Amino acid sequence: MMVMNTVLSVVAYDYPPEKLSVYLSDDGGSELTYYALLEAAEFAKHWIPYCKKYSVEPRSPSAYFVSTASDAVRDQSQNQNQAGDLALSKKLYENMENKIENAVKLGRVSEEVRSKHRGFTQWDSYSSKRDHDTILQIVIDGRDPNARDVEGCVLPTLVYLAREKRPRYHHNFKAGAMNALIRVSSSISNGKLLLNVDCDMYSNNSMAIRDALCFLMDEEQGHEIAYVQFPQNFDNLTKNELYASLRVINEVEAHGVDNYGGPLYIGSGCFHNREVLCGKKFSKGCRSEMKWEDKRGEEISIHDLEETSKSFASCTFEENTQWGKQMGLKYGCPVEDVITGLSIQCRGWKSVYCNPTRKAFLGLNATTLLQILVQHKRWSEGNLQIMLSKYSAVWFGRGKISLGHQLGYLRYNLWAANCWATLIYSILPSLYLLRGTSLFPQISSRWIIPFAYVIIAKNIGSFVEYMWCGGTMLGWWNDQRIWLYQRTTSYLFAFIDTIVHYLGYINSAFVITAKVADEDVSDRYKKEIMEFGGSSPMFTVLATLSLLNLYCFAGFVQAAIAGTIGIAEVYETMCLQILLCGVLIVINLPLYEALYLRKDKGKLPRSVAFKSMAFAGFAFICSKFIY
């Protein structure tokens, strides 16, 4: 249902429907997804007129019904007509939802339904999601004069695509799916403007397409713009953003990079100029028109159009072509979107960052700690691979984009390398505190000033920045915790995997972040209780570091109480180490609870507790008694 809500939010855009075509790429090739799209197409005949009649926002049915639930009584008293239409839309949506859920529970589409739609015959030769022919079905043909909604208005074109998959051909993950969509859409509709959104990223602003066109059709600079990138926002964030968010990146950093030539392409919520994405070179005198091609008069039948277009999604189409190199999204990196955007900008094109007051797209943020750590591992690993590849902004962008723009890319390309500094400051000061050895200047020394300045300026600056972006105090504290966790696990594993990959021992893998959580996990997430649950090497690292700091601090306090270390000496020589170790303990309080106090399923497993205690205890003993 999440995917269908995204589709429905896009087909209901406030834009002429005859100029709008929506393509759903189903890399799994599931007949259940196709069936769900058929049901969504039927519901769209009622939903689109309702949205336009009452200027509905958002146009994802699920999100809209949730937003209007508390206002139902008021709506009925103020507008009887809308209340009646709303009730009908809800009933139709629930009927569609029940049909889809029943099919999913059954695990297949009933024979009665299959007999009514010829598209299901394309699954007769289906072997598995990794081995099947191209499955292409035009669910709604915008050229068909009979394709109308309940008000008699034209419907947008709606297409289902599952590109051909064969075990012996590398399918290039998301980039390969995107390139297949670009080619197929050029055959069916060939729109000059392309929008790509992830399946969980529904449209929250029906005017977003017009916002993008304002930039792309600008008389003075529109001919220089390759794409318009909207920020990635989430609608399931808790009040205090338990697992942090992209708040500061969206509200501060992206605007800064935009000032130097345009934002990074982040793979979703982006409007592209088709010609540029397909490899068009930039020249100052060249101007491309965003002119719509009216294909409604074409005589080619829908069946012939489908058969002709299938070849564009075959496994062999890209052989001996520039697709994945100079055309479409580039291959060979887990974050193919970033290098695609960089290569476009290095050809002389500009991009624009658009962040309207009403967010253009809303998606689902991870609801467990492991999901967020794995997601950031993939991002940071891909960015480090870019840094070490021929597409590094340092040499690939040299002389092509400005120095400020290069530094903007390096800000993310060097994410993974940040792990080492964070690990050093998380371990060494605490170990030397245990031994009574000072690592920082004395409080009375003038050399303490640079350290004090960095600590105060960094934390006050980040706090003010976060609050200015609309966050909360506790949200900032949670953001600092996730900042620490990402750098000591996600970035560490990303760095190691990247180096091992370049040594030829492992291949890069594209890890998909789970978007669906069970009810217990969702309940704990809403209550802002951190979810651990599983056994992961990342959790072992986090638990080991947190216990090591706790052991070192306890050992230091014990020595201070016993009189081994004088209070005056402690204040004078080790104040910063005490502060750093203390902050690390406080910020890890949720982890200590998960280790020893919690009884729910979201706690850390005993295996993680035993391993982390053993590792931390070994480091404690070595530091105190051996060295």
DOMARVEX-74151 format. One line per field, with one value per residue (C-alpha): residue number from 1; x, y, z. Coordinates in Angstrom, 1 decimal. Layout:
N
pos	(NUM, ...)
X	(X, ...)
Y	(Y, ...)
Z	(Z, ...)
//
This chain:
627
pos	(1, 2, 3, 4, 5, 6, 7, 8, 9, 10, 11, 12, 13, 14, 15, 16, 17, 18, 19, 20, 21, 22, 23, 24, 25, 26, 27, 28, 29, 30, 31, 32, 33, 34, 35, 36, 37, 38, 39, 40, 41, 42, 43, 44, 45, 46, 47, 48, 49, 50, 51, 52, 53, 54, 55, 56, 57, 58, 59, 60, 61, 62, 63, 64, 65, 66, 67, 68, 69, 70, 71, 72, 73, 74, 75, 76, 77, 78, 79, 80, 81, 82, 83, 84, 85, 86, 87, 88, 89, 90, 91, 92, 93, 94, 95, 96, 97, 98, 99, 100, 101, 102, 103, 104, 105, 106, 107, 108, 109, 110, 111, 112, 113, 114, 115, 116, 117, 118, 119, 120, 121, 122, 123, 124, 125, 126, 127, 128, 129, 130, 131, 132, 133, 134, 135, 136, 137, 138, 139, 140, 141, 142, 143, 144, 145, 146, 147, 148, 149, 150, 151, 152, 153, 154, 155, 156, 157, 158, 159, 160, 161, 162, 163, 164, 165, 166, 167, 168, 169, 170, 171, 172, 173, 174, 175, 176, 177, 178, 179, 180, 181, 182, 183, 184, 185, 186, 187, 188, 189, 190, 191, 192, 193, 194, 195, 196, 197, 198, 199, 200, 201, 202, 203, 204, 205, 206, 207, 208, 209, 210, 211, 212, 213, 214, 215, 216, 217, 218, 219, 220, 221, 222, 223, 224, 225, 226, 227, 228, 229, 230, 231, 232, 233, 234, 235, 236, 237, 238, 239, 240, 241, 242, 243, 244, 245, 246, 247, 248, 249, 250, 251, 252, 253, 254, 255, 256, 257, 258, 259, 260, 261, 262, 263, 264, 265, 266, 267, 268, 269, 270, 271, 272, 273, 274, 275, 276, 277, 278, 279, 280, 281, 282, 283, 284, 285, 286, 287, 288, 289, 290, 291, 292, 293, 294, 295, 296, 297, 298, 299, 300, 301, 302, 303, 304, 305, 306, 307, 308, 309, 310, 311, 312, 313, 314, 315, 316, 317, 318, 319, 320, 321, 322, 323, 324, 325, 326, 327, 328, 329, 330, 331, 332, 333, 334, 335, 336, 337, 338, 339, 340, 341, 342, 343, 344, 345, 346, 347, 348, 349, 350, 351, 352, 353, 354, 355, 356, 357, 358, 359, 360, 361, 362, 363, 364, 365, 366, 367, 368, 369, 370, 371, 372, 373, 374, 375, 376, 377, 378, 379, 380, 381, 382, 383, 384, 385, 386, 387, 388, 389, 390, 391, 392, 393, 394, 395, 396, 397, 398, 399, 400, 401, 402, 403, 404, 405, 406, 407, 408, 409, 410, 411, 412, 413, 414, 415, 416, 417, 418, 419, 420, 421, 422, 423, 424, 425, 426, 427, 428, 429, 430, 431, 432, 433, 434, 435, 436, 437, 438, 439, 440, 441, 442, 443, 444, 445, 446, 447, 448, 449, 450, 451, 452, 453, 454, 455, 456, 457, 458, 459, 460, 461, 462, 463, 464, 465, 466, 467, 468, 469, 470, 471, 472, 473, 474, 475, 476, 477, 478, 479, 480, 481, 482, 483, 484, 485, 486, 487, 488, 489, 490, 491, 492, 493, 494, 495, 496, 497, 498, 499, 500, 501, 502, 503, 504, 505, 506, 507, 508, 509, 510, 511, 512, 513, 514, 515, 516, 517, 518, 519, 520, 521, 522, 523, 524, 525, 526, 527, 528, 529, 530, 531, 532, 533, 534, 535, 536, 537, 538, 539, 540, 541, 542, 543, 544, 545, 546, 547, 548, 549, 550, 551, 552, 553, 554, 555, 556, 557, 558, 559, 560, 561, 562, 563, 564, 565, 566, 567, 568, 569, 570, 571, 572, 573, 574, 575, 576, 577, 578, 579, 580, 581, 582, 583, 584, 585, 586, 587, 588, 589, 590, 591, 592, 593, 594, 595, 596, 597, 598, 599, 600, 601, 602, 603, 604, 605, 606, 607, 608, 609, 610, 611, 612, 613, 614, 615, 616, 617, 618, 619, 620, 621, 622, 623, 624, 625, 626, 627)
X	(0.0, 2.9, 3.9, 0.4, 0.0, 3.1, 1.8, -1.6, 0.1, 1.9, -0.9, -2.9, -0.4, -1.9, -0.8, -2.6, -3.1, -2.6, 1.0, 1.6, 2.8, 3.7, 5.9, 6.2, 9.5, 9.0, 12.4, 10.9, 8.5, 5.6, 2.2, 0.8, 2.4, 0.8, -2.5, -2.2, -1.5, -4.6, -6.7, -5.0, -5.8, -9.5, -9.4, -7.6, -10.7, -12.4, -9.4, -8.0, -11.3, -11.7, -8.2, -8.7, -12.2, -11.2, -7.5, -6.4, -3.0, -1.3, -2.5, -1.3, -4.7, -3.3, -1.6, -4.6, -7.1, -4.9, -4.6, -8.4, -9.4, -9.5, -11.4, -14.1, -16.8, -15.9, -15.8, -19.3, -20.7, -18.9, -19.1, -21.7, -20.7, -17.0, -17.9, -20.0, -17.2, -14.7, -16.7, -17.1, -13.3, -12.5, -14.9, -13.4, -9.8, -10.6, -12.2, -9.0, -6.9, -8.8, -8.6, -4.8, -4.2, -6.3, -4.3, -1.1, -2.3, -3.3, 0.1, -1.3, -3.9, -7.2, -8.1, -11.2, -9.1, -6.4, -9.0, -10.2, -6.8, -4.7, -1.5, -1.3, -0.4, 3.1, 3.8, 3.2, 6.9, 8.0, 10.7, 11.9, 12.5, 16.1, 15.1, 12.2, 11.3, 10.5, 7.0, 5.5, 1.9, 0.2, -2.4, -3.9, -3.3, -3.5, -4.0, -7.2, -10.3, -12.1, -9.5, -11.5, -12.2, -15.7, -15.9, -15.1, -11.6, -8.6, -6.4, -2.6, -0.8, 0.1, 2.7, 4.0, 7.5, 9.6, 12.8, 14.2, 16.4, 18.8, 21.3, 24.2, 23.7, 24.5, 21.4, 23.2, 20.7, 18.8, 20.8, 20.0, 16.3, 16.3, 18.0, 15.5, 12.7, 14.3, 14.4, 11.0, 9.4, 11.1, 9.2, 5.8, 5.6, 9.0, 8.4, 11.1, 11.0, 11.7, 10.9, 12.1, 10.9, 11.6, 8.6, 8.3, 8.6, 5.1, 4.3, 3.3, 3.0, 0.9, 2.6, 6.1, 6.2, 5.3, 8.0, 10.6, 9.4, 9.8, 13.6, 13.9, 11.9, 13.4, 14.1, 17.6, 19.1, 16.7, 18.8, 21.7, 19.9, 20.1, 18.0, 16.1, 16.6, 14.1, 15.2, 14.5, 12.1, 10.2, 6.7, 7.3, 9.9, 9.3, 9.1, 12.7, 14.0, 15.2, 17.5, 18.3, 17.3, 18.6, 17.4, 20.7, 21.7, 18.4, 18.1, 21.8, 24.3, 22.3, 21.7, 25.4, 26.4, 23.6, 25.4, 28.5, 26.8, 24.0, 23.2, 24.2, 21.7, 20.4, 18.5, 14.9, 12.7, 14.6, 13.3, 15.7, 15.9, 15.7, 18.2, 20.8, 20.4, 20.8, 24.2, 23.6, 26.7, 26.4, 27.1, 26.3, 24.4, 22.3, 18.7, 16.3, 12.6, 10.4, 7.8, 5.2, 4.8, 1.2, 1.0, -2.8, -3.2, -0.8, -2.4, -0.1, -2.0, -1.4, -0.3, 2.2, 3.5, 4.1, 5.9, 8.1, 9.0, 9.9, 13.2, 14.4, 14.3, 16.1, 19.3, 21.3, 20.1, 23.0, 25.7, 28.2, 26.4, 27.2, 24.3, 25.7, 28.8, 27.9, 24.1, 21.7, 22.7, 26.3, 27.2, 29.8, 29.1, 26.5, 25.6, 25.3, 23.1, 26.0, 28.4, 25.7, 25.0, 28.7, 29.4, 26.5, 27.8, 31.3, 29.9, 29.0, 25.4, 24.0, 21.5, 19.1, 18.1, 14.4, 13.1, 9.6, 7.7, 5.4, 7.7, 7.5, 8.1, 7.8, 9.1, 9.7, 12.7, 14.3, 12.6, 15.4, 19.0, 20.4, 18.5, 19.8, 23.4, 23.2, 21.8, 24.6, 27.1, 26.0, 25.9, 29.4, 30.9, 29.6, 30.9, 34.3, 34.4, 33.8, 36.6, 39.0, 37.7, 38.2, 35.0, 36.5, 35.6, 39.3, 40.6, 37.4, 36.0, 39.3, 38.9, 35.3, 33.5, 34.5, 36.7, 33.8, 31.7, 34.5, 34.7, 31.0, 31.3, 34.3, 32.2, 30.3, 33.0, 35.1, 32.3, 33.9, 37.3, 35.9, 35.7, 39.3, 39.4, 36.1, 37.4, 40.6, 38.8, 36.3, 39.1, 42.5, 41.5, 39.5, 42.3, 44.8, 42.4, 42.4, 46.2, 46.2, 48.0, 47.0, 46.7, 45.5, 47.1, 46.6, 43.7, 46.1, 48.0, 47.3, 47.4, 44.0, 42.4, 42.4, 40.8, 38.2, 37.4, 36.9, 34.7, 32.5, 32.3, 31.5, 28.8, 27.2, 27.3, 25.7, 23.1, 22.1, 22.1, 19.9, 17.4, 17.4, 16.3, 13.3, 14.6, 14.2, 16.8, 16.4, 16.4, 19.9, 21.1, 19.7, 21.4, 24.8, 24.3, 23.6, 26.5, 28.7, 27.2, 27.5, 31.1, 32.2, 30.2, 28.7, 31.8, 34.2, 32.7, 32.3, 36.0, 37.1, 34.8, 36.0, 39.7, 39.0, 37.0, 39.9, 42.2, 40.0, 38.6, 34.9, 32.5, 30.3, 26.7, 23.6, 21.8, 18.2, 16.9, 13.8, 10.7, 8.2, 8.4, 6.3, 3.8, 6.0, 8.9, 6.6, 5.2, 8.6, 9.7, 6.7, 7.6, 11.2, 12.7, 15.8, 15.4, 18.4, 16.9, 19.3, 22.8, 25.2, 28.9, 27.9, 26.2, 29.2, 31.4, 29.0, 28.5, 32.3, 33.1, 30.4, 31.5, 35.1, 34.4, 32.2, 35.0, 37.7, 35.6, 34.8, 38.4, 39.4, 36.8, 37.9, 41.5, 40.5, 38.5, 41.3, 43.6, 45.9, 45.3, 44.9, 41.8, 43.8, 46.0, 42.9, 41.3, 44.5, 45.6, 42.7, 39.6, 39.0, 39.5, 37.0, 34.6, 35.0, 34.6, 31.6, 29.8, 30.4, 28.9, 25.8, 25.2, 25.3, 22.6, 20.1, 22.7, 23.3, 19.6, 19.4, 22.3, 21.1, 17.7, 15.3, 13.1, 11.4, 12.4, 14.2, 17.0, 20.5, 20.9, 23.0, 25.5, 26.3, 26.5, 28.9, 31.2, 31.3, 32.0, 34.9, 36.4, 36.0, 37.3, 40.4, 41.2, 40.7, 43.0, 45.7, 45.7, 45.7, 48.0, 50.1, 51.2)
Y	(0.0, 2.3, 2.1, 2.6, 5.7, 7.1, 6.4, 8.0, 11.1, 11.6, 10.9, 13.5, 16.3, 19.8, 19.6, 18.9, 15.1, 14.7, 15.9, 13.6, 10.0, 7.9, 4.8, 2.2, 0.2, -3.2, -4.8, -7.8, -8.4, -9.3, -9.9, -8.7, -5.3, -5.2, -6.2, -3.5, -1.0, -2.1, -1.4, 1.9, 2.9, 2.3, 4.2, 7.1, 7.7, 8.9, 10.2, 12.6, 14.5, 14.7, 16.2, 18.8, 19.7, 20.4, 21.3, 18.4, 18.3, 15.9, 13.8, 10.5, 9.0, 7.4, 10.5, 12.7, 10.5, 10.5, 14.3, 14.8, 12.2, 14.7, 17.2, 14.9, 16.4, 19.9, 19.1, 17.7, 20.8, 23.2, 21.5, 18.8, 18.1, 17.6, 15.4, 13.2, 13.0, 12.3, 9.5, 7.9, 8.3, 6.6, 3.8, 3.2, 3.4, 0.8, -1.4, -1.2, -1.8, -4.9, -6.4, -5.8, -7.1, -10.2, -11.0, -10.5, -12.9, -15.4, -15.0, -14.9, -13.2, -15.1, -16.7, -14.6, -11.4, -12.9, -13.7, -10.1, -8.5, -9.7, -8.3, -11.3, -13.5, -12.0, -13.9, -17.3, -17.4, -16.0, -18.0, -15.9, -12.2, -12.7, -14.6, -13.3, -11.5, -7.8, -7.3, -4.0, -3.0, 0.3, 0.3, 3.7, 4.9, 8.7, 8.7, 6.7, 9.0, 6.5, 6.8, 9.2, 9.7, 9.8, 13.6, 12.8, 14.4, 12.9, 10.6, 10.5, 7.7, 4.9, 2.2, -0.9, -2.1, -5.0, -5.0, -8.2, -10.0, -12.9, -14.5, -14.1, -10.3, -7.7, -5.6, -2.6, -2.2, 1.1, 2.8, 0.0, 0.2, 4.0, 3.8, 1.2, 3.5, 6.4, 4.5, 2.9, 6.3, 7.9, 5.4, 5.8, 9.5, 11.1, 13.9, 16.6, 16.6, 13.5, 13.1, 10.1, 9.3, 6.3, 4.0, 5.3, 9.0, 10.3, 13.7, 16.1, 19.2, 19.0, 22.2, 20.8, 20.1, 23.8, 24.9, 22.9, 24.2, 27.8, 27.1, 24.9, 27.4, 30.5, 32.8, 33.9, 30.8, 27.9, 26.7, 26.2, 24.0, 20.2, 19.2, 20.6, 18.7, 18.8, 17.8, 14.4, 14.8, 12.3, 12.2, 9.6, 11.4, 11.5, 14.9, 14.8, 12.8, 9.7, 8.6, 12.1, 13.4, 15.3, 18.6, 20.5, 19.1, 20.1, 23.6, 24.7, 22.6, 22.0, 25.8, 26.4, 23.9, 25.4, 28.7, 27.2, 25.7, 23.4, 20.6, 16.9, 14.6, 12.4, 9.9, 10.8, 13.9, 15.3, 16.8, 16.2, 17.6, 14.4, 15.5, 16.4, 13.1, 11.3, 12.9, 16.2, 18.5, 22.0, 25.0, 28.6, 29.4, 26.2, 26.4, 23.5, 24.0, 22.2, 21.6, 18.9, 16.3, 15.5, 11.8, 11.4, 11.3, 8.5, 5.4, 2.8, 0.4, 0.0, -3.6, -2.7, 0.2, -2.2, -4.8, -2.1, -0.6, -3.9, -4.1, -0.9, -2.8, -6.0, -7.2, -6.8, -3.4, -1.6, -3.7, -1.6, 1.6, 4.6, 3.8, 3.8, 5.7, 8.9, 8.4, 8.0, 7.1, 5.9, 2.4, 1.0, 2.7, 2.2, 5.9, 6.1, 9.2, 11.3, 10.6, 11.1, 14.6, 15.4, 14.3, 16.4, 19.5, 18.8, 19.0, 22.6, 22.3, 23.8, 22.4, 24.1, 23.3, 24.0, 23.8, 25.2, 25.9, 23.0, 20.0, 18.5, 14.9, 12.9, 9.5, 7.0, 7.3, 4.2, 3.1, 1.0, 1.9, -0.9, 0.3, 3.8, 2.6, 0.2, 3.0, 5.4, 2.7, 2.3, 6.1, 6.7, 3.6, 4.8, 8.3, 7.0, 4.9, 8.1, 9.8, 7.0, 6.6, 8.6, 10.5, 12.1, 15.8, 16.5, 15.5, 14.8, 18.2, 20.1, 23.0, 22.0, 23.1, 25.7, 25.0, 25.7, 23.1, 20.6, 21.1, 20.6, 17.2, 16.3, 17.1, 13.9, 11.9, 11.9, 10.9, 7.4, 8.8, 10.7, 7.4, 7.4, 10.8, 9.9, 6.5, 8.0, 10.6, 8.0, 5.6, 7.1, 10.0, 7.5, 4.9, 7.6, 8.9, 5.5, 5.6, 9.2, 10.5, 13.9, 14.3, 17.9, 21.2, 22.1, 24.4, 27.2, 27.0, 29.4, 26.3, 25.2, 28.1, 26.5, 23.3, 25.3, 27.4, 24.3, 22.6, 25.6, 26.9, 23.5, 22.6, 26.1, 26.5, 23.1, 23.7, 27.2, 25.8, 22.9, 25.1, 27.6, 24.8, 24.1, 21.3, 20.8, 20.6, 16.9, 16.5, 18.1, 15.7, 12.7, 14.1, 14.2, 10.6, 9.3, 11.4, 9.5, 6.1, 6.6, 7.6, 4.7, 2.0, 3.0, 4.9, 2.5, -0.5, 1.5, 2.5, -1.1, -2.6, 0.0, -0.7, -4.5, -3.9, -2.1, -4.8, -7.2, -9.4, -8.4, -6.8, -3.8, -4.7, -2.5, -2.8, -1.8, -0.2, -1.9, 0.4, -1.8, -2.5, -4.7, -3.2, -3.6, -1.8, 1.0, 1.5, 1.8, 4.2, 6.4, 6.4, 7.4, 4.2, 3.1, -0.2, -2.5, -6.1, -7.9, -9.1, -7.1, -6.4, -2.7, -3.1, -5.0, -2.1, 0.5, -1.5, -2.1, 1.6, 2.6, 0.0, 0.9, 4.5, 3.5, 1.2, 3.8, 6.5, 4.1, 3.1, 6.8, 7.6, 4.7, 5.9, 9.4, 8.2, 6.0, 9.1, 7.8, 11.0, 14.4, 16.5, 19.6, 17.6, 16.1, 19.5, 21.0, 18.3, 16.1, 18.2, 17.9, 14.1, 13.8, 16.0, 14.0, 10.6, 11.8, 13.1, 9.8, 7.9, 10.2, 10.1, 6.3, 5.9, 4.4, 1.8, 0.9, 0.5, -1.9, -3.9, -4.4, -2.9, -3.4, -6.5, -5.8, -7.3, -4.1, -4.7, -5.8, -9.6, -11.3, -12.4, -8.7, -7.9, -10.8, -10.0, -6.3, -6.8, -9.2, -6.8, -3.7, -5.6, -6.9, -3.3, -2.0, -4.6, -4.1, -0.4, -0.4, -3.3, -4.1, -0.9)
Z	(0.0, 0.6, -3.0, -4.3, -2.1, -3.7, -7.1, -6.4, -4.9, -8.2, -10.6, -8.8, -9.4, -10.1, -13.7, -17.0, -17.0, -20.7, -20.2, -17.2, -17.4, -14.3, -14.5, -11.8, -11.8, -10.1, -10.0, -8.2, -11.1, -8.8, -10.2, -6.8, -7.4, -10.8, -9.4, -6.8, -9.5, -11.4, -8.3, -7.7, -11.3, -10.6, -7.4, -9.2, -11.3, -8.1, -6.2, -8.9, -9.3, -5.5, -5.1, -7.8, -6.7, -3.1, -3.6, -1.4, 0.3, 0.6, -2.3, -0.8, 0.3, 3.4, 4.6, 3.7, 5.5, 8.6, 8.5, 8.2, 10.8, 13.7, 11.6, 10.3, 12.5, 11.6, 7.9, 8.0, 9.6, 7.3, 4.0, 3.5, -0.1, 0.7, 3.8, 1.5, -1.1, 1.6, 3.0, -0.5, -1.1, 2.2, 1.4, -2.0, -0.6, 2.1, -0.5, -2.6, 0.5, 1.5, -2.0, -2.2, 1.4, 0.7, -2.4, -0.5, 2.3, -0.3, -2.0, -5.5, -7.7, -8.0, -11.3, -11.6, -11.6, -13.9, -16.5, -16.6, -17.4, -20.2, -18.6, -16.2, -19.2, -19.2, -16.0, -17.7, -18.5, -15.2, -13.4, -10.5, -9.7, -11.0, -14.1, -16.3, -19.5, -19.7, -18.3, -19.6, -19.3, -20.0, -17.3, -18.4, -21.9, -21.9, -25.7, -25.3, -25.4, -23.2, -20.4, -18.3, -14.6, -13.1, -14.0, -17.6, -17.5, -19.1, -17.0, -16.9, -18.5, -16.0, -16.9, -15.1, -15.9, -14.7, -16.7, -18.0, -15.5, -16.2, -13.8, -16.2, -16.6, -14.0, -13.4, -11.9, -9.1, -8.9, -11.6, -14.1, -13.2, -13.7, -17.1, -18.3, -17.2, -19.1, -22.3, -22.0, -21.2, -24.3, -26.4, -24.8, -23.7, -24.1, -21.7, -21.5, -17.7, -15.6, -11.9, -9.9, -6.4, -4.2, -3.5, 0.1, -0.9, -1.6, -3.0, -0.2, -2.5, -5.7, -6.9, -6.8, -10.5, -11.2, -8.8, -10.7, -14.1, -12.8, -12.7, -15.8, -17.9, -16.6, -19.6, -18.3, -16.7, -17.4, -20.3, -17.9, -15.4, -15.6, -12.6, -9.6, -6.4, -3.5, 0.0, 1.5, 4.4, 6.6, 8.0, 10.7, 12.7, 16.4, 18.2, 19.3, 16.3, 18.1, 15.3, 14.1, 10.7, 7.7, 9.2, 9.2, 5.9, 4.3, 5.9, 6.0, 4.1, 0.9, 0.6, 1.0, -1.8, -4.0, -3.8, -5.5, -8.5, -7.3, -4.9, -5.1, -6.8, -4.0, -6.1, -5.2, -5.3, -8.3, -11.6, -14.5, -18.0, -20.0, -22.7, -20.1, -18.2, -21.5, -22.1, -23.8, -23.6, -22.3, -24.5, -23.6, -26.8, -26.7, -25.5, -25.1, -25.0, -22.5, -25.2, -24.8, -27.6, -28.1, -28.9, -28.6, -32.3, -33.0, -34.5, -33.1, -30.9, -27.2, -27.8, -30.5, -28.4, -25.4, -27.6, -29.3, -25.9, -24.3, -26.1, -24.3, -21.0, -22.2, -20.6, -23.8, -24.9, -23.2, -24.7, -26.7, -25.8, -23.5, -21.1, -17.5, -18.7, -20.6, -20.7, -17.9, -14.3, -14.0, -12.9, -10.5, -7.2, -4.4, -4.5, -8.3, -8.0, -6.5, -9.3, -11.9, -10.5, -10.3, -13.9, -15.1, -13.3, -14.6, -18.1, -17.4, -16.3, -13.1, -10.6, -8.3, -4.7, -4.0, -0.5, -0.3, 2.9, 2.2, 1.8, -1.7, -0.7, 2.5, 3.2, 5.9, 8.2, 9.7, 13.0, 14.5, 15.3, 13.1, 10.1, 10.4, 10.9, 7.9, 5.8, 6.7, 6.1, 2.5, 2.0, 3.5, 1.8, -1.6, -0.9, 0.0, -3.1, -5.1, -3.3, -4.3, -7.8, -11.0, -10.1, -7.0, -6.9, -6.3, -9.7, -11.7, -10.8, -11.1, -13.4, -14.1, -10.9, -8.3, -5.3, -3.0, -4.9, -4.7, -0.9, -0.7, -2.3, -0.1, 2.9, 2.2, 0.4, 3.5, 5.9, 6.4, 7.1, 10.1, 12.0, 13.1, 14.8, 16.7, 17.8, 19.1, 21.1, 22.4, 23.6, 24.4, 26.7, 28.9, 29.0, 30.0, 32.5, 34.1, 34.3, 35.7, 32.6, 31.2, 27.4, 27.3, 28.6, 32.2, 33.1, 34.1, 30.8, 27.9, 25.6, 27.0, 25.1, 21.7, 23.1, 25.1, 22.0, 19.8, 22.4, 23.1, 19.6, 18.0, 20.5, 20.8, 17.0, 16.3, 19.0, 17.7, 14.1, 15.0, 17.0, 14.1, 11.8, 14.0, 16.2, 19.9, 22.7, 23.2, 19.4, 19.3, 22.1, 20.1, 17.0, 18.9, 20.0, 16.5, 15.3, 17.6, 16.8, 13.0, 13.2, 15.4, 13.5, 10.2, 9.0, 10.5, 8.7, 5.5, 5.6, 6.2, 3.6, 1.0, 1.6, 1.4, -1.7, -3.4, -2.4, -4.4, -1.6, -1.6, -4.0, -3.2, -2.3, -2.6, 0.8, 0.8, 4.0, 5.4, 5.4, 7.3, 11.0, 13.2, 15.7, 18.8, 17.1, 15.9, 19.4, 21.0, 18.2, 18.9, 22.6, 21.6, 23.1, 21.1, 19.3, 19.4, 19.3, 17.0, 17.3, 15.1, 15.1, 15.1, 18.4, 19.8, 18.9, 20.4, 23.6, 24.0, 23.7, 26.1, 28.7, 28.3, 29.1, 32.1, 33.4, 33.0, 34.7, 37.6, 38.0, 38.0, 40.7, 42.8, 42.6, 43.5, 46.5, 47.7, 47.6, 44.9, 42.9, 44.6, 43.9, 43.0, 40.7, 39.0, 38.4, 37.1, 34.8, 33.7, 33.7, 29.9, 30.1, 32.9, 30.9, 27.7, 29.5, 31.5, 28.3, 26.6, 29.6, 29.7, 26.0, 26.2, 28.9, 26.5, 25.6, 29.2, 29.7, 26.7, 28.1, 31.7, 32.5, 29.7, 29.4, 26.1, 22.7, 21.8, 24.3, 23.4, 23.3, 26.0, 23.5, 22.7, 26.4, 27.1, 24.2, 24.8, 28.6, 27.7, 25.1, 27.4, 30.4, 28.5, 27.3, 30.9, 32.4, 29.8, 30.3, 34.1, 34.9, 31.9, 30.2)
//
